Each structure stands twice: as C-alpha cells, then as structure tokens.
Amino acid sequence: MYIHTRETLPFLAKLLDSSDATTREFAMRGLSRFVGNLPVATQQNIFSGKASLQQGPAPYRTPDTDRYSLATRSLAQAPEGEAAFLQFWKSWWALMKDKLAK
C-alpha cells in the first residue's frame, strides 16, 4: 500500500482478488494513495507525517474516489463495507488501466 507508483498499479489491482482480506484492503489503500497523490512512504516521511500529505495535484481524484478512499482510514471505518469498496476499485481500475498502465 505504501509503494503505489504508476508501475505498481497493475500489481495492486491483481491483489484486489486475493483470498486474504488484509491483502485486499492494502491493495485498495495503495490505489487510494495513488489517486490522492500521496508520496511513496519512506522512513523519513512516515516519521514526519508527510506520508499522509498530498504532494501536488491529484488528477485522478474525484468525489467517487474520495468516497471510496482508504488513503487515510481503514476499511473498518467504512460503513459501506468491503464489497462496495472492492467493486468500486475494480471498476475504477477497469476504466483507468489503459490510461495508467505502462
């Protein structure tokens, strides 16, 4: 979830189908962090708190991605539940993969 570069997006998308719930949540968190344009985590920016700060424009961020974002919250804090989040991020990836995948 903390390594969410354009190059890692196809891997994160594949992890949405994992049989492990924690892995699925981390994949959704990684996609959320990419969309929110949060930096890739490093020891320095985690300790300084900058790992949770947007690092410039977020061109893929929309009201829908905000609604289903797990960038700064856990799935346990989401009243919609995992199924709704999985459906959203799988659909988002299906729409965006040709634009984003290298």
C-alpha positions as CSV (number, residue, x, y, z in Angstrom):
1,M,0.0,0.0,0.0
2,Y,2.9,2.3,0.6
3,I,4.5,1.7,-2.8
4,H,1.8,3.0,-5.1
5,T,3.5,4.2,-8.2
6,R,2.0,4.1,-11.7
7,E,4.2,1.0,-12.3
8,T,2.8,-0.9,-9.3
9,L,-0.9,-0.3,-10.1
10,P,-1.4,-3.5,-12.1
11,F,0.0,-5.5,-9.2
12,L,-2.2,-3.7,-6.7
13,A,-5.2,-4.3,-9.0
14,K,-4.4,-8.1,-9.0
15,L,-4.2,-8.1,-5.3
16,L,-7.9,-7.0,-5.1
17,D,-8.7,-10.6,-5.9
18,S,-6.6,-12.1,-3.1
19,S,-8.2,-14.6,-0.8
20,D,-6.7,-12.7,2.1
21,A,-8.9,-9.8,3.4
22,T,-5.9,-7.8,4.7
23,T,-4.2,-8.1,1.3
24,R,-7.3,-6.8,-0.4
25,E,-7.5,-3.9,2.0
26,F,-3.9,-3.0,1.5
27,A,-4.4,-3.1,-2.3
28,M,-7.3,-0.7,-2.0
29,R,-5.3,1.5,0.3
30,G,-2.5,1.6,-2.3
31,L,-4.8,2.6,-5.1
32,S,-6.4,5.2,-2.9
33,R,-3.0,6.6,-2.0
34,F,-2.1,6.8,-5.7
35,V,-5.3,8.6,-6.6
36,G,-4.8,11.0,-3.7
37,N,-1.2,11.7,-4.9
38,L,0.3,10.8,-1.6
39,P,4.0,10.1,-1.6
40,V,5.6,6.7,-1.5
41,A,6.4,6.0,2.1
42,T,9.9,6.4,3.4
43,Q,11.2,6.2,6.9
44,Q,11.7,10.0,6.9
45,N,8.2,11.0,5.6
46,I,6.4,8.5,7.9
47,F,8.0,9.9,11.0
48,S,7.5,13.5,9.9
49,G,3.8,12.8,9.0
50,K,4.4,13.9,5.4
51,A,3.5,10.4,4.1
52,S,-0.1,11.4,4.5
53,L,0.0,14.8,2.8
54,Q,-0.9,15.2,-0.9
55,Q,2.2,16.1,-2.9
56,G,0.7,18.3,-5.6
57,P,-2.3,18.0,-8.0
58,A,-4.3,14.8,-7.9
59,P,-5.6,14.5,-11.4
60,Y,-7.3,11.1,-10.8
61,R,-9.1,12.2,-7.7
62,T,-12.9,12.6,-7.9
63,P,-15.8,12.8,-5.5
64,D,-16.3,9.0,-6.1
65,T,-12.6,8.2,-5.3
66,D,-12.9,10.3,-2.2
67,R,-15.9,8.4,-1.1
68,Y,-14.1,5.0,-1.5
69,S,-10.7,6.2,-0.5
70,L,-8.8,4.2,2.1
71,A,-5.8,6.5,1.9
72,T,-6.1,7.8,5.5
73,R,-8.7,5.4,7.0
74,S,-9.1,1.7,7.4
75,L,-11.9,-0.4,5.9
76,A,-13.2,-0.9,9.5
77,Q,-14.1,2.8,9.5
78,A,-16.1,2.5,6.3
79,P,-19.8,1.9,6.8
80,E,-20.4,0.6,3.2
81,G,-18.3,-2.5,3.9
82,E,-15.6,-4.3,1.9
83,A,-17.8,-5.5,-1.0
84,A,-18.7,-1.9,-2.1
85,F,-15.1,-0.8,-1.9
86,L,-13.9,-3.8,-3.9
87,Q,-16.5,-3.2,-6.5
88,F,-15.6,0.4,-6.8
89,W,-11.8,-0.1,-7.1
90,K,-12.1,-3.0,-9.5
91,S,-14.4,-0.8,-11.7
92,W,-12.0,2.1,-11.4
93,W,-9.1,0.0,-12.5
94,A,-11.1,-1.4,-15.4
95,L,-11.8,2.2,-16.6
96,M,-8.3,3.5,-16.0
97,K,-5.9,0.7,-16.7
98,D,-5.3,1.5,-20.3
99,K,-4.6,5.1,-19.4
100,L,-2.4,4.4,-16.5
101,A,-0.6,1.0,-17.2
102,K,2.7,1.1,-19.0
